[in-house]
Amino acid sequence: MTSGRTALAALSAVGAVAVGATVWGTCIERFLFTVRRHEVAVLPPGSPSLTVLHLSDAHMAPWQHRKQDWIARLAETAQPDLVVNTGDNLGHEEGLAGIRAAFAPLRGVPGLFVHGSNDVVAPSARNPLRYFQGPSQRAHRATLLDTAAMDAYFTDELGWTDLDNTAGALEVAGIRLEAFGVDDAHRDWDDLAALPDAIAATRRPRLFRRTPPTALRLGVTHAPYRRVLDRFIELGAGMIFAGHTHGGQVRIPFSPSALVANCDIPLDQARGLSTWHAAGRSVPLNVSAGLGHSIYAPVRFGCRPEASVITLRAADSLRAPVTG
């Protein structure tokens, strides 16, 4: 009788913990938006510092007003010089309305963006346990989203640069930056072969205009697959931005590694600032855990939704090239 009562008590305790964790992840933590701050010494000596706001994986639905309001306040609290958006902005057919509300205060701030698959097709219900079997597979039937309207908002109204399988150059606070990126590598939409010519085009001198020296080259991707990160370094990226992983979305609290990453990046690099090594070079890599989640998986546990604010400093201003 005593052993039976002990077993029942143990089962009850386990059940209570499971219920508590579910309530925390679905009703509380997914609304605990946070800013992850880093400093990286990647600019030429003597350069002024730049503040980069890295946004990713909003998966926006029109009713998500708390998320929209929190993102909108970042323009004032972060005061970015540059926005880098690594995709999966939309999470619903009417998600652009929420994105407009969230991003409107960033109008006029220079920006770069690439697509994730949920900027093109709407999310679908899936068995979350399949993520433990490897990167997710595409749905056989998917609702197409109005990608063209989103892109027009980003480029025409916000003034951002589309880097999907192409490159661009911009001047931020008097500093010339080159940037290149790819469409969603998780869907094999990336075209790495197109990048060398696109990069070369940004470096052609313009008639009667002197091109200042480039201070830094940025690589931008939604999904941080190894093939993409390696090629970005070979092409001269001095820093890389990515999203897609959601930081694992559900993590063991205080664990340095995610349980899953939904791509082939090492699990201990699926969230935050780290260093990627390839072609004899070491380059800072920031993988955002993202701001949202699929409407079919409304949970965050041990992995708060986040935006990253990264201060780019001159190489002679910090002792180490990367600090978190």
Buried (B, 14 or more C-beta within 10 A) or exposed (E): EEEEEEEEEEEEEEEEEEEEBEEBBBEEBBBEBEEBBBBBBBBEEEBEBBBBBBBBBBBBBBEBEEBBEBBBEBBEEBEBBBBBBBBBBBBBEBBBBBBBBBBBBBEEBBBBBBBBBBBBBBBEEBEBEEBEEEBBEEBEEBEEBBBEEBBEBBBEEBBBBBBBBBBBBBEBEEBBBBBBBBBBBBBEBBBBEBBBEBBEEBEEEEEEEEEEEBBBBBBBBBBBBBEBBBBBBBBBBBBBBBBBBBBBBBBEEEEEBBBBBBBBBEBEBBBBBBEBEBEEEEBBBBBBBBBBBBBEBBBBBBBBBBBBBBBBBBBEBBEEBBBE
